[in-house]
Amino acid sequence: MTNSTSTITSVGADGAAPGRAGRREWTALGVLMLPLLLVSMDVSVLYFATPAIAADLHPSGTQQLWVFDIYGFVLAGLLMTMGSLGDRIGRRKLLLMGAAAFGGASLLAAYADSAETLIAARAILGIGGATLMPSTMALLRTMFTDPGQRAKAIGLWSGVMTGGIALGSVMSGILVEHFWWGSVFLVNLPAMALLLLLGPVLLPESKDPNPGRFDWLSVPLSMAAVLPVIYGLKEIPSEGWHPLYVVSVTVGLLFTALFVHRQRTSASPLIPPALLKGHGFAPALVLNLVAALAMMGSAIFTTQYLQSVLGKSPLSAALWSLLPSVFIGFAGPVTAQLIQRGVNRGYVVAGGFAAMAAGYSMLALVGTDSLWLALAGAGVLACGMVAIVSQLTDLALSGAPVERAGTASSLLETSAEFGGALGMAVLGSIGTAIYRHEMPAGAPAGARETLGDALATAARLPGAAGQSLLATAREAFTTGMQGAAIAGAALLVLAAVGAALSLRTIEVRDDEQGTQK
């Protein structure tokens, strides 16, 4: 494997052994966690701000959807580009540029006076997020050259990433309740300012010393490959297999084929094909996609279950959903300890998938009044997810050349985006199909489509008729969730077997010391 010529901060002044990270690197890790937390929070930070934004800016229905979706779309579409760009110009430089853009866009969003301005600000936030996510992961690869320390650092990275999504919605509810909707964006500013202040001092600069020419044609091809697929997959669960969404996915797959052809024939590709043949990299990508599929597939059911089946208010549901996140903080360190004690990495990842399957099995037993069982299942799922992602991230980054760490990071993140969209489409469609099958033929047409429509219809019906429809719809949704959970558990059992077989002979290599661990 190619040795790195990246600039790495030296250790030893603070008592750390050569090649091991010291206080400086661990402090830098804390600084890196700030933008990561905020980027993950921004996925869900608008959940409770939407009514206030609607009352203030009066967006149309289409504009309101774009306020939500533009951030995720831009982020997913630019991940591969930004990962490759960071390898060329320097990951620290790109990180700081992204932090400046993220902070500026947060300020613009907070004081937006029109829906168009807010949409534009959210798009810029997506651009900034696309620079921050692969850069933080690539810098971890640079700062922590000792495999054991790197495993701990990536475990923390995974826990912060997973917990941030749950925290975003709660933070949104608390801020909107006490301040105005723009405050959900202003919380980004202190963290970005701290990163811009301390980043140049604590973070090492690293980049590919021989990057070659930047393949500009691959940039639009990569976006055309990613965005239509994710758009179609995200719309299918709620709108069904409409021709528009099927065509969108098909177009994206065609551009994916063109993108792959471009990478195989270009003299300086955005994604070098040799990277996918690296030490355990391809299995890590596939398994990462499956884990994201399962996690997002469960989230679309548990959030609706808490609000629409149990009748919790949005803020109450968000606060309850934080409870499973408490266990996330233990999952990463425990996983790292297992690896340090010599447990085979393939079996650890397989155990993570088995834990997620157990979480889905618990969801398959949930009834219409099973709050604690649902929360326990979500907690077990999240712990398994952190264990899987931390190890797959470590494996993929260790298997990639250091000079391609940004590109490798962006591919991992892109596989997670695809997996999340696929989870919503596949498991969401299973749950929806079962819901419609369980609803009686005599129920109102709208109520037979979704639980949300059923709740709205029941509210308009008198007394016992409304209550009867409500009880029937909640029972049908719960049955649909159970069916999707069984399908998810089966998929995860297969993934556990696949992980054990494909990863048991693959161990993380310490490039810098030329040894295999």
ZAMARGU-4260 file (C-alpha; in steps of 0.2 Angstrom, whole numbers, plus 5000, padded with zeros to 4 digits):
<rodrens>
0) 5000/5000/5000 | 5006/5017/4996 | 5014/5026/5010 | 5007/5043/5015 | 5017/5059/5012
5) 5004/5069/5021 | 5008/5082/5034 | 5005/5074/5051 | 5006/5083/5067 | 5021/5076/5077
10) 5018/5069/5095 | 5029/5067/5109 | 5029/5084/5117 | 5014/5079/5128 | 5021/5063/5133
15) 5013/5052/5119 | 5024/5038/5111 | 5030/5041/5094 | 5016/5036/5081 | 5003/5038/5095
20) 4991/5053/5097 | 4993/5064/5112 | 4983/5078/5120 | 4984/5089/5105 | 4976/5076/5093
25) 4962/5072/5106 | 4959/5090/5108 | 4958/5092/5089 | 4946/5078/5089 | 4934/5087/5101
30) 4935/5102/5089 | 4931/5091/5074 | 4915/5084/5083 | 4907/5101/5083 | 4904/5103/5065
35) 4900/5084/5063 | 4886/5086/5077 | 4879/5101/5068 | 4879/5094/5051 | 4870/5079/5057
40) 4858/5089/5067 | 4853/5100/5052 | 4845/5084/5044 | 4831/5086/5057 | 4833/5103/5064
45) 4817/5110/5055 | 4805/5097/5061 | 4797/5109/5074 | 4802/5125/5066 | 4791/5122/5050
50) 4774/5129/5057 | 4783/5145/5063 | 4792/5147/5046 | 4775/5144/5037 | 4767/5158/5047
55) 4781/5170/5044 | 4787/5167/5026 | 4771/5159/5019 | 4780/5147/5007 | 4770/5137/4995
60) 4768/5118/4997 | 4782/5115/4984 | 4793/5128/4992 | 4790/5120/5009 | 4796/5103/5003
65) 4812/5111/4995 | 4816/5120/5012 | 4816/5102/5019 | 4824/5093/5005 | 4837/5104/4997
70) 4849/5102/5011 | 4850/5083/5010 | 4850/5083/4991 | 4864/5095/4989 | 4874/5086/5002
75) 4872/5069/4995 | 4875/5075/4977 | 4892/5084/4981 | 4900/5071/4994 | 4910/5062/4981
80) 4916/5079/4973 | 4921/5087/4989 | 4930/5071/4995 | 4940/5071/4980 | 4943/5090/4981
85) 4949/5089/4999 | 4962/5076/4994 | 4969/5088/4981 | 4969/5105/4989 | 4970/5099/5007
90) 4957/5092/5019 | 4960/5105/5033 | 4959/5119/5020 | 4942/5112/5013 | 4936/5109/5031
95) 4939/5128/5035 | 4931/5134/5019 | 4916/5123/5022 | 4915/5129/5040 | 4915/5147/5034
100) 4901/5143/5021 | 4891/5134/5034 | 4892/5148/5046 | 4888/5161/5033 | 4873/5151/5027
105) 4867/5148/5044 | 4866/5167/5047 | 4858/5170/5030 | 4845/5156/5035 | 4841/5163/5052
110) 4837/5180/5045 | 4829/5175/5029 | 4814/5186/5024 | 4807/5175/5010 | 4805/5157/5006
115) 4817/5158/4991 | 4831/5165/5002 | 4829/5151/5015 | 4829/5138/5001 | 4845/5146/4994
120) 4853/5146/5012 | 4848/5128/5015 | 4857/5124/4998 | 4873/5133/5004 | 4872/5123/5020
125) 4871/5107/5010 | 4887/5113/5001 | 4896/5116/5017 | 4890/5100/5025 | 4897/5090/5010
130) 4914/5098/5013 | 4913/5095/5032 | 4908/5077/5033 | 4922/5068/5022 | 4935/5081/5028
135) 4932/5076/5047 | 4933/5058/5043 | 4949/5060/5032 | 4957/5070/5046 | 4954/5057/5058
140) 4964/5045/5047 | 4978/5057/5047 | 4979/5061/5065 | 4977/5044/5073 | 4989/5032/5065
145) 4989/5020/5079 | 4975/5007/5075 | 4968/5006/5093 | 4967/5024/5095 | 4960/5027/5078
150) 4946/5014/5082 | 4942/5024/5098 | 4941/5040/5088 | 4930/5033/5075 | 4919/5025/5088
155) 4916/5043/5095 | 4914/5050/5077 | 4900/5037/5074 | 4891/5040/5090 | 4891/5059/5088
160) 4884/5057/5070 | 4870/5045/5075 | 4865/5055/5091 | 4866/5072/5081 | 4851/5067/5070
165) 4840/5063/5086 | 4846/5078/5095 | 4842/5090/5080 | 4823/5088/5082 | 4823/5091/5100
170) 4834/5106/5099 | 4823/5113/5086 | 4807/5111/5097 | 4816/5119/5113 | 4823/5134/5103
175) 4806/5137/5093 | 4797/5136/5110 | 4807/5149/5118 | 4814/5160/5104 | 4810/5162/5085
180) 4812/5150/5071 | 4829/5158/5065 | 4837/5152/5082 | 4838/5134/5076 | 4852/5141/5063
185) 4861/5153/5075 | 4867/5139/5086 | 4879/5134/5072 | 4888/5150/5073 | 4898/5148/5089
190) 4904/5130/5084 | 4909/5136/5067 | 4918/5151/5074 | 4928/5139/5086 | 4933/5128/5072
195) 4939/5142/5062 | 4949/5149/5076 | 4957/5132/5083 | 4957/5122/5067 | 4973/5130/5059
200) 4982/5128/5076 | 4976/5110/5080 | 4972/5101/5064 | 4986/5095/5053 | 4985/5098/5034
205) 4986/5083/5023 | 4983/5080/5004 | 4988/5069/4990 | 5005/5075/4984 | 5002/5069/4966
210) 4983/5072/4963 | 4983/5074/4944 | 4971/5084/4935 | 4953/5087/4942 | 4940/5078/4932
215) 4927/5091/4930 | 4916/5081/4919 | 4914/5068/4933 | 4906/5081/4944 | 4889/5084/4935
220) 4889/5065/4931 | 4891/5060/4949 | 4877/5072/4954 | 4866/5066/4940 | 4869/5048/4946
225) 4865/5051/4965 | 4851/5064/4965 | 4838/5056/4954 | 4840/5039/4963 | 4838/5047/4980
230) 4824/5058/4975 | 4814/5044/4968 | 4817/5032/4982 | 4812/5045/4995 | 4796/5049/4986
235) 4790/5031/4983 | 4785/5026/5001 | 4773/5041/5002 | 4767/5043/4984 | 4768/5025/4978
240) 4777/5018/4963 | 4772/5033/4952 | 4780/5032/4934 | 4788/5049/4938 | 4798/5041/4953
245) 4802/5025/4944 | 4809/5035/4929 | 4819/5046/4941 | 4827/5031/4948 | 4830/5023/4931
250) 4838/5039/4924 | 4849/5040/4940 | 4855/5022/4937 | 4859/5026/4918 | 4870/5041/4924
255) 4878/5029/4937 | 4883/5018/4922 | 4890/5033/4913 | 4899/5039/4929 | 4907/5022/4932
260) 4912/5021/4913 | 4920/5038/4915 | 4930/5033/4931 | 4937/5017/4922 | 4942/5027/4907
265) 4948/5044/4913 | 4967/5047/4916 | 4963/5056/4932 | 4946/5049/4939 | 4936/5057/4953
270) 4935/5040/4961 | 4950/5028/4956 | 4943/5011/4952 | 4958/5004/4962 | 4951/5011/4978
275) 4936/4999/4977 | 4948/4985/4976 | 4957/4990/4991 | 4959/4981/5008 | 4941/4977/5013
280) 4934/4993/5005 | 4921/4986/4994 | 4913/4975/5008 | 4913/4989/5019 | 4903/5000/5007
285) 4890/4987/5004 | 4888/4983/5022 | 4887/5001/5027 | 4873/5003/5014 | 4863/4989/5022
290) 4866/4996/5039 | 4859/5013/5034 | 4845/5005/5025 | 4840/4997/5041 | 4842/5012/5052
295) 4832/5024/5041 | 4819/5011/5038 | 4815/5009/5056 | 4815/5028/5059 | 4801/5031/5047
300) 4790/5019/5057 | 4795/5023/5075 | 4793/5042/5073 | 4775/5040/5066 | 4772/5027/5079
305) 4776/5038/5094 | 4765/5053/5086 | 4751/5045/5077 | 4748/5028/5086 | 4753/5033/5104
310) 4746/5051/5101 | 4762/5060/5108 | 4764/5078/5103 | 4779/5082/5091 | 4790/5089/5105
315) 4785/5075/5117 | 4788/5062/5104 | 4805/5069/5100 | 4810/5069/5119 | 4805/5051/5120
320) 4815/5047/5105 | 4831/5054/5113 | 4830/5040/5126 | 4837/5026/5115 | 4852/5038/5111
325) 4858/5037/5129 | 4865/5020/5125 | 4874/5025/5109 | 4888/5033/5120 | 4892/5016/5126
330) 4892/5006/5110 | 4907/5014/5102 | 4919/5012/5116 | 4913/4994/5120 | 4916/4990/5102
335) 4933/4997/5102 | 4937/4987/5117 | 4932/4971/5109 | 4943/4974/5094 | 4958/4978/5106
340) 4955/4962/5115 | 4957/4953/5099 | 4939/4949/5094 | 4939/4946/5075 | 4932/4962/5067
345) 4921/4952/5055 | 4912/4944/5070 | 4911/4961/5079 | 4902/4968/5063 | 4891/4953/5062
350) 4887/4955/5080 | 4881/4973/5076 | 4870/4967/5063 | 4863/4953/5074 | 4859/4967/5087
355) 4850/4977/5074 | 4841/4961/5069 | 4836/4959/5088 | 4830/4977/5088 | 4819/4974/5073
360) 4812/4958/5081 | 4807/4969/5096 | 4798/4981/5084 | 4789/4966/5076 | 4781/4963/5093
365) 4775/4980/5096 | 4757/4983/5099 | 4746/4999/5098 | 4752/5003/5116 | 4770/4997/5118
370) 4780/5013/5121 | 4794/5005/5131 | 4796/4990/5119 | 4797/5002/5104 | 4810/5013/5113
375) 4820/4997/5118 | 4820/4991/5100 | 4825/5008/5094 | 4839/5008/5107 | 4846/4991/5102
380) 4845/4996/5084 | 4855/5011/5087 | 4869/5002/5097 | 4871/4989/5083 | 4872/5003/5070
385) 4886/5012/5080 | 4896/4996/5082 | 4894/4993/5063 | 4898/5010/5056 | 4913/5013/5068
390) 4921/4996/5062 | 4917/4998/5044 | 4923/5016/5044 | 4939/5011/5052 | 4941/4996/5040
395) 4938/5006/5024 | 4949/5021/5029 | 4963/5009/5034 | 4961/5000/5018 | 4962/5016/5007
400) 4979/5025/5004 | 4981/5040/5015 | 4981/5052/5000 | 4964/5046/4996 | 4956/5047/5013
405) 4944/5061/5008 | 4938/5051/4993 | 4936/5035/5003 | 4926/5045/5016 | 4915/5052/5003
410) 4911/5035/4996 | 4906/5029/5013 | 4894/5044/5016 | 4887/5042/4999 | 4883/5023/5002
415) 4875/5028/5018 | 4864/5041/5009 | 4859/5028/4996 | 4855/5015/5010 | 4844/5028/5019
420) 4834/5031/5004 | 4833/5013/4999 | 4827/5009/5017 | 4813/5022/5016 | 4808/5015/4999
425) 4809/4996/5002 | 4803/4995/5020 | 4792/5010/5019 | 4783/5002/5004 | 4781/4985/5013
430) 4773/4994/5028 | 4762/5004/5017 | 4756/4989/5007 | 4752/4980/5023 | 4743/4995/5030
435) 4732/4996/5014 | 4728/4978/5015 | 4723/4978/5033 | 4711/4993/5031 | 4693/4988/5028
440) 4686/4991/5010 | 4672/5001/5018 | 4684/5014/5025 | 4685/5031/5017 | 4697/5031/5002
445) 4709/5043/5009 | 4710/5034/5026 | 4715/5018/5016 | 4731/5027/5009 | 4741/5032/5024
450) 4739/5034/5043 | 4740/5053/5042 | 4725/5053/5030 | 4716/5042/5042 | 4719/5053/5057
455) 4713/5068/5047 | 4698/5059/5041 | 4693/5053/5058 | 4694/5070/5065 | 4680/5075/5054
460) 4669/5061/5058 | 4656/5061/5072 | 4660/5052/5089 | 4660/5034/5088 | 4663/5033/5069
465) 4679/5043/5071 | 4685/5033/5085 | 4682/5017/5076 | 4692/5023/5061 | 4706/5029/5072
470) 4708/5013/5081 | 4707/5003/5065 | 4720/5014/5056 | 4732/5013/5071 | 4730/4994/5071
475) 4733/4993/5053 | 4749/5004/5054 | 4756/4994/5068 | 4753/4978/5058 | 4762/4986/5044
480) 4777/4991/5055 | 4777/4973/5061 | 4778/4966/5044 | 4792/4979/5039 | 4801/4974/5055
485) 4801/4956/5050 | 4808/4959/5033 | 4821/4971/5040 | 4826/4957/5053 | 4828/4944/5039
490) 4839/4956/5029 | 4850/4960/5044 | 4852/4941/5048 | 4859/4939/5030 | 4870/4954/5032
495) 4877/4947/5049 | 4881/4931/5040 | 4889/4940/5025 | 4899/4951/5037 | 4906/4936/5046
500) 4911/4927/5030 | 4918/4943/5020 | 4927/4951/5035 | 4934/4938/5046 | 4950/4937/5036
505) 4952/4955/5034 | 4961/4965/5047 | 4965/4984/5048 | 4983/4987/5042 | 4994/5001/5050
510) 5001/5008/5034 | 5012/5020/5043 | 5022/5007/5052 | 5021/4994/5038 | 5013/4981/5049
515) 4997/4971/5049 | 4986/4971/5065
</rodrens>
